[in-house]
Amino acid sequence: MGLNNKLREVSFWIIDFLKSSKIKKQYKDIVYVLENYTDEKSNSKREAYLQKVLKHAKATVPYYKNKTVDNFKDFPVIDKNVVRNNFEDFKSDSYQGKKIYPAYTSGSTGTPFRVFHNKEKKIRNTADTLYFAQKGGYTIGQKLYYLRHWDQYNKKSVLGTFMKNIVMHPVSELTDKDIWNLIEKMKADPEPKSILGYASALANICNYMVNTNAPKVDANVRSIIAMSEHLSPNVKEQLHHYFGVEGLSRYSNVENGIIAQQFPGSNTFHINWASYFVEILEIETDVPVKSGNPGRIVVTDLFNYSMPLIRYDTGDIGVMKDNDPFNEAPYLEHVEGRKMDMIYNTSGELITSYVTYHLLKYPKIKQFQFIQENKNTYLFILNVYKGFDLEQQIIEEFKAHLGADAVIKVEYANDIPLLQSGKRKLVVNKMFPHQ
């Protein structure tokens, strides 16, 4: 680590020490709970956190005061629409007049959504971020190339980017020329660095490098973490080839924080049981699924007291299994994306949306979007490089996944538009109304 980076790290912890070591205490708690998951003390801590937030919600949150909720399972499953429609009733009475912090997301459907966090929740999120980032190879003070959508809600000040050593790079600026400039900028910077960005942005970079026969990048990259979407095996392999480090996927959202993340050497999503209680419920009912079956990811935030989100349906689909090799806890084997983005074959069977990632093995495809129009009609929208001539091969391959009677159409475009969130929607299922 360079001298400037070390100074930033030391300064970070000195400032925290002067503020009663609030982040350090939360960080140590997270380390203990997650890395000693099967110990009685860890179990007692998790249960105490859960019961405390439930008691707080019943006593101070109007939405729950009016309901009979004697135990955890009595709490109704909620989602963004429920929170939007009852926004004021989700605010805790005990935080009226106190400093609370808005967390905004433009949403995958383009509908803005916000919640409020209390100060302790923000501190916990900071500690969570440090823990999971360090597990991925990042150290405090290290330069961070941050590839995301930047707007008035999340854009850092000049002082903020300097103090945190962040390079803000908008995903709207990832043309071939811009990618070349970004890579050259990283190569010219000798400092150790990490990359954090949308999986689709990282895939764009890899596609560019493959199709320009780019050499490996000597840029002292120490970690790469993808957020919001899952890295395909193909992109993971390409990131390792070009940058020399393993790309990891992180499952998080703005309203909660880091829910799960991969660690080096494994595709397992290690759940953040220290800060959340996670359930997997059936697609159409609130009944828990059996281990290994896909279902809705439902999260209870253990540390947001200003606006408790209890049994919050994230809108995502996942598969949970038991006995994480890391700490013997339940873990997420897959995070599949939103229900409206799930794919059904022509027999009406649910299949993983990640089947579309097979497209990434075709080097002449720059971007793609897959649309299920009805039960047996599917559309690929492709943005391709010159020389692409594999349309029929792709149709035949995907008939094997979707059904021999699948009607597969292909259209070509110069670009796949970004959502308001800055992400590029890879899969759309028009059989479901947007939520």
C-alpha positions as CSV (number, residue, x, y, z in Angstrom):
1,M,0.0,0.0,0.0
2,G,1.3,3.4,-0.9
3,L,2.0,6.1,1.7
4,N,-1.0,8.2,0.8
5,N,-3.3,5.1,1.0
6,K,-1.8,4.2,4.4
7,L,-2.4,7.7,5.7
8,R,-6.0,7.5,4.6
9,E,-6.4,4.2,6.4
10,V,-4.8,5.6,9.6
11,S,-6.8,8.8,9.4
12,F,-10.0,6.8,9.0
13,W,-9.5,4.9,12.2
14,I,-8.2,7.9,14.1
15,I,-11.4,9.8,13.2
16,D,-13.5,6.8,14.2
17,F,-11.6,6.6,17.5
18,L,-12.3,10.2,18.3
19,K,-16.0,9.4,17.7
20,S,-15.9,6.6,20.3
21,S,-14.9,3.9,17.8
22,K,-18.4,3.3,16.6
23,I,-17.5,1.8,13.3
24,K,-14.7,-0.4,14.8
25,K,-17.2,-1.8,17.4
26,Q,-19.7,-2.6,14.7
27,Y,-17.0,-4.1,12.5
28,K,-15.8,-6.4,15.3
29,D,-19.4,-7.5,16.0
30,I,-19.9,-8.4,12.4
31,V,-16.6,-10.4,12.3
32,Y,-17.6,-12.3,15.4
33,V,-21.2,-13.1,14.4
34,L,-20.3,-14.2,10.9
35,E,-17.1,-16.1,11.6
36,N,-18.5,-17.9,14.7
37,Y,-22.0,-18.5,13.3
38,T,-22.5,-21.8,15.1
39,D,-21.5,-20.6,18.5
40,E,-24.2,-20.0,21.1
41,K,-23.0,-16.4,21.7
42,S,-23.4,-15.6,17.9
43,N,-26.8,-17.2,17.9
44,S,-27.9,-15.3,20.9
45,K,-26.7,-12.0,19.4
46,R,-28.7,-12.6,16.2
47,E,-31.8,-13.5,18.0
48,A,-31.5,-10.5,20.3
49,Y,-31.1,-8.2,17.4
50,L,-34.2,-9.7,15.7
51,Q,-36.4,-9.5,18.8
52,K,-35.3,-6.0,19.6
53,V,-36.2,-4.6,16.2
54,L,-39.6,-6.5,16.3
55,K,-40.4,-5.0,19.7
56,H,-39.4,-1.6,18.5
57,A,-41.6,-1.8,15.4
58,K,-44.6,-3.0,17.4
59,A,-44.3,-0.2,19.9
60,T,-43.3,2.8,17.7
61,V,-44.3,2.2,14.0
62,P,-47.9,3.0,13.1
63,Y,-48.1,0.4,10.4
64,Y,-47.4,-2.3,12.9
65,K,-49.2,-0.8,15.9
66,N,-52.5,-1.5,14.2
67,K,-51.7,-5.2,13.5
68,T,-51.7,-8.3,15.7
69,V,-48.1,-9.4,15.6
70,D,-47.2,-11.6,18.5
71,N,-44.2,-13.3,16.9
72,F,-42.1,-13.0,13.8
73,K,-44.3,-15.1,11.5
74,D,-47.2,-12.8,12.3
75,F,-45.5,-9.8,10.6
76,P,-46.9,-9.4,7.1
77,V,-44.6,-9.7,4.1
78,I,-44.2,-6.2,2.6
79,D,-42.7,-4.9,-0.6
80,K,-41.9,-1.5,-2.2
81,N,-45.5,-0.9,-3.1
82,V,-46.7,-1.4,0.4
83,V,-44.0,0.9,1.8
84,R,-44.8,3.6,-0.9
85,N,-48.6,3.4,-0.2
86,N,-48.1,3.6,3.6
87,F,-44.9,5.7,3.7
88,E,-45.6,7.9,6.7
89,D,-46.9,4.9,8.7
90,F,-43.6,3.1,8.3
91,K,-41.7,5.8,10.1
92,S,-41.0,5.2,13.8
93,D,-42.6,7.7,16.2
94,S,-39.4,7.6,18.3
95,Y,-37.4,9.2,15.5
96,Q,-39.7,12.2,14.9
97,G,-37.5,15.3,15.0
98,K,-34.3,13.3,15.0
99,K,-31.7,13.3,12.3
100,I,-32.4,10.6,9.8
101,Y,-30.8,9.9,6.4
102,P,-32.7,9.3,3.1
103,A,-31.6,6.4,0.9
104,Y,-32.8,6.7,-2.7
105,T,-33.0,4.3,-5.5
106,S,-34.4,5.0,-9.0
107,G,-35.5,1.4,-9.1
108,S,-35.2,-1.3,-11.8
109,T,-38.6,-0.4,-13.2
110,G,-37.9,3.4,-13.3
111,T,-40.1,4.1,-10.3
112,P,-38.2,6.0,-7.6
113,F,-38.1,4.5,-4.1
114,R,-36.7,5.8,-0.8
115,V,-36.4,4.9,2.8
116,F,-34.8,6.5,5.8
117,H,-31.9,5.2,7.9
118,N,-31.0,6.2,11.5
119,K,-27.4,7.1,12.3
120,E,-26.7,3.7,13.9
121,K,-27.9,2.0,10.7
122,K,-25.6,4.1,8.6
123,I,-22.7,3.1,10.9
124,R,-23.6,-0.5,10.6
125,N,-23.7,-0.3,6.8
126,T,-20.3,1.3,6.8
127,A,-18.9,-1.6,8.9
128,D,-20.7,-4.1,6.7
129,T,-19.1,-2.5,3.6
130,L,-15.6,-2.6,5.2
131,Y,-16.0,-6.3,6.1
132,F,-17.2,-7.5,2.8
133,A,-14.9,-5.3,0.8
134,Q,-11.9,-6.5,2.7
135,K,-13.0,-10.1,2.1
136,G,-12.9,-9.3,-1.6
137,G,-9.3,-7.9,-1.4
138,Y,-10.0,-4.2,-0.8
139,T,-8.2,-2.3,2.0
140,I,-9.2,1.1,3.5
141,G,-7.5,4.0,1.7
142,Q,-7.0,2.0,-1.6
143,K,-8.1,3.8,-4.7
144,L,-11.6,2.7,-5.8
145,Y,-12.7,3.0,-9.4
146,Y,-16.5,3.1,-8.9
147,L,-18.6,2.4,-12.1
148,R,-22.2,3.2,-11.5
149,H,-25.0,5.7,-12.2
150,W,-24.2,8.9,-10.5
151,D,-26.9,11.4,-9.7
152,Q,-27.8,14.2,-7.2
153,Y,-28.5,11.6,-4.5
154,N,-25.3,9.7,-4.5
155,K,-22.7,11.9,-6.2
156,K,-19.7,12.5,-4.0
157,S,-18.2,16.0,-3.4
158,V,-14.7,16.7,-4.6
159,L,-13.5,16.6,-1.0
160,G,-15.4,13.3,-0.4
161,T,-13.8,11.6,-3.4
162,F,-10.4,12.8,-2.3
163,M,-10.8,11.6,1.3
164,K,-12.2,8.2,0.2
165,N,-9.9,7.9,-2.8
166,I,-12.8,7.3,-5.2
167,V,-12.8,7.7,-8.9
168,M,-16.5,8.2,-10.0
169,H,-17.0,6.8,-13.5
170,P,-20.5,7.0,-14.9
171,V,-21.8,3.9,-16.6
172,S,-23.4,6.1,-19.2
173,E,-19.9,6.8,-20.5
174,L,-18.8,3.3,-21.5
175,T,-18.4,3.6,-25.2
176,D,-15.4,1.8,-26.8
177,K,-13.4,5.0,-26.7
178,D,-14.3,5.7,-23.1
179,I,-13.4,2.2,-22.0
180,W,-10.0,2.6,-23.7
181,N,-9.5,5.9,-21.8
182,L,-10.5,4.4,-18.5
183,I,-8.1,1.5,-18.9
184,E,-5.2,3.8,-19.9
185,K,-6.0,5.9,-16.9
186,M,-5.8,2.9,-14.6
187,K,-2.6,1.7,-16.2
188,A,-0.9,5.1,-15.7
189,D,-1.8,5.1,-12.0
190,P,0.7,2.9,-10.1
191,E,-1.4,2.9,-6.9
192,P,-3.0,-0.4,-5.8
193,K,-6.7,-0.1,-6.8
194,S,-10.0,-1.9,-6.6
195,I,-13.0,-1.8,-9.0
196,L,-16.6,-1.7,-7.9
197,G,-19.4,-1.6,-10.5
198,Y,-22.5,-3.0,-12.1
199,A,-21.9,-6.5,-13.6
200,S,-23.3,-5.2,-17.0
201,A,-20.6,-2.5,-17.0
202,L,-17.8,-5.0,-16.3
203,A,-19.2,-7.2,-19.0
204,N,-19.1,-4.3,-21.5
205,I,-15.4,-3.7,-20.6
206,C,-14.6,-7.4,-21.1
207,N,-16.5,-7.5,-24.4
208,Y,-14.5,-4.5,-25.6
209,M,-11.2,-6.1,-24.7
210,V,-12.0,-9.4,-26.3
211,N,-13.1,-7.8,-29.5
212,T,-10.1,-5.5,-29.8
213,N,-7.7,-8.3,-28.9
214,A,-6.5,-6.1,-26.0
215,P,-3.5,-7.3,-23.9
216,K,-3.6,-8.0,-20.2
217,V,-3.9,-4.9,-18.1
218,D,-1.0,-4.1,-15.8
219,A,-2.7,-1.7,-13.5
220,N,-2.1,-3.1,-10.0
221,V,-5.8,-4.1,-9.5
222,R,-6.3,-5.9,-6.2
223,S,-10.0,-6.6,-6.2
224,I,-13.1,-6.5,-8.5
225,I,-16.6,-6.6,-7.1
226,A,-19.8,-6.5,-9.1
227,M,-23.0,-5.2,-7.6
228,S,-26.7,-5.1,-8.6
229,E,-26.3,-8.0,-11.0
230,H,-24.5,-11.4,-11.0
231,L,-21.3,-11.9,-12.9
232,S,-21.5,-14.7,-15.4
233,P,-18.8,-17.4,-15.3
234,N,-17.6,-16.2,-18.7
235,V,-17.1,-12.6,-17.5
236,K,-15.5,-13.8,-14.3
237,E,-13.0,-15.7,-16.4
238,Q,-12.3,-12.7,-18.6
239,L,-11.8,-10.4,-15.6
240,H,-9.3,-12.8,-14.2
241,H,-7.5,-13.0,-17.5
242,Y,-7.3,-9.3,-18.2
243,F,-6.9,-7.9,-14.7
244,G,-5.3,-10.8,-12.8
245,V,-7.9,-11.0,-10.0
246,E,-11.1,-12.9,-9.5
247,G,-14.3,-10.9,-10.1
248,L,-16.8,-11.3,-7.2
249,S,-20.6,-10.7,-7.1
250,R,-22.3,-8.8,-4.4
251,Y,-26.0,-8.9,-3.6
252,S,-27.1,-5.6,-2.1
253,N,-29.8,-2.9,-2.4
254,V,-30.0,0.7,-1.5
255,E,-32.8,0.3,1.0
256,N,-31.0,-2.3,3.1
257,G,-27.3,-2.6,2.3
258,I,-25.0,-5.6,1.7
259,I,-27.2,-8.8,2.0
260,A,-24.7,-11.4,0.6
261,Q,-21.4,-11.6,-1.3
262,Q,-19.1,-14.0,-2.9
263,F,-15.5,-14.5,-1.5
264,P,-12.5,-15.5,-3.5
265,G,-12.3,-19.1,-4.6
266,S,-16.1,-19.8,-4.4
267,N,-19.3,-18.9,-6.2
268,T,-21.2,-19.1,-2.9
269,F,-23.1,-16.0,-1.8
270,H,-22.3,-15.7,2.0
271,I,-25.3,-14.2,3.7
272,N,-24.8,-11.2,6.0
273,W,-26.6,-12.8,9.0
274,A,-24.9,-10.3,11.3
275,S,-27.2,-7.5,10.0
276,Y,-30.1,-9.2,8.3
277,F,-32.5,-12.2,8.7
278,V,-33.1,-13.7,5.3
279,E,-36.0,-16.0,4.2
280,I,-36.8,-17.7,0.9
281,L,-40.6,-17.9,0.3
282,E,-42.6,-19.4,-2.4
283,I,-43.2,-17.4,-5.6
284,E,-46.9,-16.9,-5.1
285,T,-47.4,-17.5,-1.3
286,D,-45.6,-16.6,2.0
287,V,-44.8,-20.2,2.7
288,P,-41.0,-21.0,3.1
289,V,-39.6,-23.1,0.3
290,K,-37.6,-26.3,0.8
291,S,-33.8,-25.9,0.9
292,G,-32.5,-25.8,-2.7
293,N,-35.7,-24.6,-4.3
294,P,-36.0,-21.1,-5.9
295,G,-38.2,-18.5,-4.1
296,R,-38.6,-14.8,-3.2
297,I,-35.8,-13.3,-1.2
298,V,-37.4,-11.7,1.9
299,V,-35.2,-9.6,4.2
300,T,-35.6,-8.3,7.7
301,D,-33.2,-5.4,8.5
302,L,-31.9,-5.8,12.1
303,F,-30.5,-2.3,12.4
304,N,-32.9,0.2,10.7
305,Y,-34.9,1.6,13.6
306,S,-36.1,4.9,11.9
307,M,-38.0,3.0,9.2
308,P,-38.0,-0.8,10.1
309,L,-38.3,-3.1,7.1
310,I,-39.5,-6.4,8.5
311,R,-40.0,-9.3,6.1
312,Y,-39.3,-7.1,3.1
313,D,-39.7,-8.8,-0.3
314,T,-36.7,-7.5,-2.2
315,G,-38.4,-8.5,-5.5
316,D,-35.5,-10.9,-6.2
317,I,-35.5,-14.6,-6.6
318,G,-32.8,-16.8,-5.0
319,V,-31.9,-20.3,-3.9
320,M,-30.8,-21.0,-0.3
321,K,-29.0,-24.0,0.9
322,D,-27.6,-25.1,4.3
323,N,-24.0,-25.5,5.6
324,D,-22.0,-22.7,4.0
325,P,-18.4,-24.0,3.8
326,F,-17.3,-20.6,5.2
327,N,-19.2,-20.7,8.5
328,E,-21.8,-23.5,8.3
329,A,-24.6,-21.0,8.0
330,P,-27.4,-21.1,5.3
331,Y,-26.2,-19.5,2.1
332,L,-27.5,-18.3,-1.2
333,E,-26.4,-20.6,-4.0
334,H,-28.0,-18.3,-6.6
335,V,-29.5,-14.8,-6.8
336,E,-31.7,-15.0,-9.9
337,G,-33.0,-11.4,-10.3
338,R,-36.5,-10.1,-10.1
339,K,-39.7,-12.2,-10.5
340,M,-40.7,-10.1,-13.6
341,D,-37.3,-11.0,-15.1
342,M,-37.7,-14.8,-14.7
343,I,-37.9,-17.0,-17.7
344,Y,-40.4,-19.8,-18.4
345,N,-39.9,-22.4,-21.1
346,T,-42.6,-23.4,-23.5
347,S,-43.9,-26.0,-21.0
348,G,-44.5,-23.3,-18.4
349,E,-41.6,-24.4,-16.2
350,L,-39.5,-21.7,-14.5
351,I,-35.9,-21.7,-15.6
352,T,-33.0,-19.6,-14.5
353,S,-32.6,-16.2,-16.2
354,Y,-28.9,-16.8,-16.2
355,V,-29.4,-19.2,-19.2
356,T,-29.2,-16.0,-21.2
357,Y,-25.6,-15.6,-20.2
358,H,-24.7,-18.3,-22.7
359,L,-24.8,-15.3,-25.2
360,L,-21.6,-14.0,-23.6
361,K,-19.6,-16.8,-25.0
362,Y,-20.1,-15.3,-28.5
363,P,-17.4,-12.7,-28.8
364,K,-19.1,-10.6,-31.5
365,I,-22.0,-9.7,-29.2
366,K,-21.4,-6.4,-27.6
367,Q,-24.7,-6.1,-25.7
368,F,-28.0,-8.1,-25.5
369,Q,-31.5,-8.0,-24.1
370,F,-33.7,-11.0,-23.9
371,I,-37.5,-10.6,-23.9
372,Q,-40.1,-13.3,-23.2
373,E,-43.2,-11.9,-25.1
374,N,-45.6,-14.7,-24.2
375,K,-45.6,-18.4,-23.4
376,N,-43.6,-19.6,-26.4
377,T,-42.4,-16.4,-28.1
378,Y,-39.0,-14.9,-27.3
379,L,-37.0,-12.0,-28.7
380,F,-33.3,-11.3,-28.7
381,I,-32.2,-7.7,-29.2
382,L,-28.5,-7.7,-30.1
383,N,-25.9,-5.0,-30.4
384,V,-23.1,-6.8,-32.3
385,Y,-19.6,-6.1,-33.7
386,K,-18.9,-6.4,-37.5
387,G,-18.7,-9.9,-38.8
388,F,-21.3,-11.4,-36.5
389,D,-23.0,-14.3,-38.4
390,L,-24.2,-16.7,-35.7
391,E,-27.9,-15.8,-35.5
392,Q,-29.1,-19.3,-36.5
393,Q,-26.7,-21.0,-34.1
394,I,-28.0,-19.0,-31.2
395,I,-31.6,-19.8,-32.1
396,E,-30.9,-23.5,-32.2
397,E,-29.0,-23.4,-28.9
398,F,-31.8,-21.6,-27.1
399,K,-34.5,-23.9,-28.4
400,A,-32.7,-26.6,-26.4
401,H,-33.1,-24.4,-23.3
402,L,-36.6,-23.0,-24.0
403,G,-38.3,-25.8,-25.9
404,A,-38.3,-27.2,-29.5
405,D,-41.5,-25.3,-30.2
406,A,-40.1,-21.9,-29.1
407,V,-40.5,-19.1,-31.5
408,I,-37.2,-17.1,-31.3
409,K,-36.9,-13.8,-33.0
410,V,-33.7,-11.7,-33.4
411,E,-33.5,-7.9,-33.8
412,Y,-30.4,-5.7,-34.0
413,A,-29.8,-2.4,-32.4
414,N,-27.0,0.1,-32.0
415,D,-27.4,0.3,-28.2
416,I,-29.5,-1.3,-25.4
417,P,-30.8,1.8,-23.5
418,L,-29.9,2.2,-19.8
419,L,-32.5,2.3,-17.1
420,Q,-32.9,5.4,-14.9
421,S,-30.8,3.5,-12.4
422,G,-27.9,3.3,-14.9
423,K,-28.2,-0.4,-15.2
424,R,-28.9,-2.2,-18.5
425,K,-31.9,-4.6,-18.2
426,L,-30.7,-7.9,-19.7
427,V,-33.9,-9.9,-19.2
428,V,-37.6,-8.8,-19.5
429,N,-40.7,-10.9,-19.1
430,K,-43.7,-9.2,-20.6
431,M,-46.0,-11.9,-19.1
432,F,-45.8,-10.1,-15.8
433,P,-47.0,-6.5,-15.1
434,H,-44.2,-4.2,-13.9
435,Q,-44.1,-3.8,-10.1
